[in-house]
Each structure stands twice: as structure tokens, then as C-alpha cells.
Amino acid sequence: MTARFEFYERACAGVTWRLLSSNNRDLGRSGAGFADVDACLRAVDEVRAAAAEAEPVIHRVSRLAWAWRLEAGPGAVAVASRAYQRRVQAQTACDLFLRLAVEAPVNTDVRQTRS
């Protein structure tokens, strides 16, 4: 399975990244927005470093939904792109994200989004 990082510019958040699978499914997103592409590239490097050593946090987002986040330093460097019905699904999605993020190429062409 080939995954790739893509960058997006959002009016409300600046430049952000997403990790997309080979079938364009969103596997995870940046935990914050960044001022420019260079800062976003550094954030991807931070995610790759955290993937090897950080402990992911699986947490409830509502009574019937779970998500994950990857923390390094003071905040989340990556977050789930959606909620899951079961804790094990969130854990499996996080494991896939961690496995693919380490070697995924980066597309630095910035796409524009409305939100």
C-alpha cells in the first residue's frame, strides 16, 4: 500500500497536511495549522520521528465513538481524520497510520480548501 502526504491551505488554519492512502482515503491529519510549507514540512518530519517513539492515545470522542492522536512534546502532532465505532478500529487505524507515515512521500503542491 502506497501512501502520501499532501498539503492543504485552509483560510482558518494556514497550511496543514493529510496522510492519504493509495485509494485517497484520509488516514490522519496534522494536529495544527502552520504558517507556510516549510513549517509544514518540519511538522511531517516531527510526525515521522514521533511514529517511532511516541505512544498513541486512543480516546473517546463521544459515548459511541473513538479516535486517536499522536502526541509529542506539548501537543498532538497527528490526529485521526474521523471517529470510529469501536476502540479496536481506532487502534488499527492508528497502527496503519504509524506504519505508512514513516516512508510516505510528500507532495508539497499546496491545495486550496474552503474550510
C-alpha positions as CSV (number, residue, x, y, z in Angstrom):
1,M,0.0,0.0,0.0
2,T,1.4,3.4,-1.0
3,A,0.5,6.4,1.0
4,R,1.5,10.1,0.6
5,F,1.4,13.3,2.5
6,E,-0.5,16.2,0.8
7,F,-0.5,19.8,1.9
8,Y,-3.6,22.0,2.0
9,E,-4.1,25.7,2.7
10,R,-7.2,26.5,4.7
11,A,-8.2,30.0,5.3
12,C,-8.9,29.4,9.0
13,A,-5.9,27.2,9.8
14,G,-3.0,28.0,7.4
15,V,-1.1,25.1,5.8
16,T,-2.0,21.7,7.0
17,W,-1.1,18.1,5.9
18,R,-3.0,14.9,5.5
19,L,-1.7,11.4,5.0
20,L,-3.7,9.7,2.2
21,S,-3.7,6.1,1.3
22,S,-3.3,4.8,-2.3
23,N,-7.1,4.9,-2.7
24,N,-7.2,8.5,-1.4
25,R,-8.6,7.6,2.0
26,D,-7.7,10.1,4.6
27,L,-5.6,8.2,7.2
28,G,-4.7,11.1,9.5
29,R,-4.2,14.9,9.7
30,S,-2.0,17.5,11.3
31,G,-2.8,18.4,14.8
32,A,-2.4,22.1,14.0
33,G,-2.0,24.6,11.1
34,F,1.3,26.1,10.0
35,A,2.4,29.5,8.7
36,D,3.9,28.1,5.5
37,V,5.0,25.0,3.6
38,D,8.5,24.9,5.2
39,A,6.9,24.8,8.7
40,C,4.5,22.0,7.5
41,L,7.5,20.0,6.1
42,R,9.1,20.3,9.5
43,A,5.9,19.0,11.1
44,V,5.9,16.0,8.8
45,D,9.4,15.2,10.0
46,E,8.3,15.5,13.6
47,V,5.5,13.1,12.9
48,R,7.9,10.6,11.4
49,A,10.2,10.9,14.4
50,A,7.2,10.5,16.8
51,A,5.9,7.5,14.9
52,A,8.9,5.5,16.1
53,E,8.8,6.5,19.7
54,A,5.6,8.2,20.8
55,E,2.7,6.3,22.4
56,P,-0.5,6.9,20.6
57,V,-3.6,7.9,22.6
58,I,-6.8,6.2,21.9
59,H,-9.7,8.2,23.3
60,R,-13.5,8.6,23.3
61,V,-14.9,11.5,21.3
62,S,-18.5,10.6,22.3
63,R,-20.4,7.8,24.0
64,L,-20.3,5.7,20.9
65,A,-17.2,7.0,19.1
66,W,-13.4,6.6,19.4
67,A,-10.4,8.4,17.8
68,W,-6.6,8.5,18.1
69,R,-3.9,11.2,18.4
70,L,-0.2,11.0,18.4
71,E,1.4,13.3,21.0
72,A,5.0,14.6,21.1
73,G,6.0,17.5,23.2
74,P,3.2,19.8,24.3
75,G,0.5,18.7,21.8
76,A,-0.8,16.4,19.2
77,V,1.4,16.1,16.1
78,A,-1.2,13.9,14.3
79,V,-4.9,13.2,14.8
80,A,-7.4,10.8,13.4
81,S,-9.3,12.1,10.4
82,R,-12.6,10.6,11.6
83,A,-14.2,8.8,14.5
84,Y,-14.6,5.0,14.8
85,Q,-17.4,3.0,16.3
86,R,-15.0,0.7,18.3
87,R,-11.8,1.3,20.2
88,V,-10.1,-1.5,18.3
89,Q,-10.9,0.2,15.0
90,A,-9.3,3.4,16.2
91,Q,-6.2,1.4,17.3
92,T,-6.0,-0.4,14.0
93,A,-6.3,2.9,12.1
94,C,-3.6,4.5,14.2
95,D,-1.3,1.5,13.7
96,L,-1.8,1.8,9.9
97,F,-1.1,5.5,10.0
98,L,2.1,4.9,12.0
99,R,3.4,2.2,9.7
100,L,2.7,4.2,6.5
101,A,3.8,7.7,7.7
102,V,7.4,6.7,8.2
103,E,8.1,6.3,4.5
104,A,5.3,8.1,2.7
105,P,6.5,10.7,0.2
106,V,5.4,14.3,0.5
107,N,3.6,16.2,-2.2
108,T,4.4,19.9,-1.4
109,D,2.0,21.3,-4.0
110,V,-0.5,23.1,-1.8
111,R,-4.2,22.6,-2.5
112,Q,-6.8,25.1,-1.5
113,T,-9.8,24.2,0.6
114,R,-12.8,26.2,1.7
115,S,-12.7,25.5,5.4
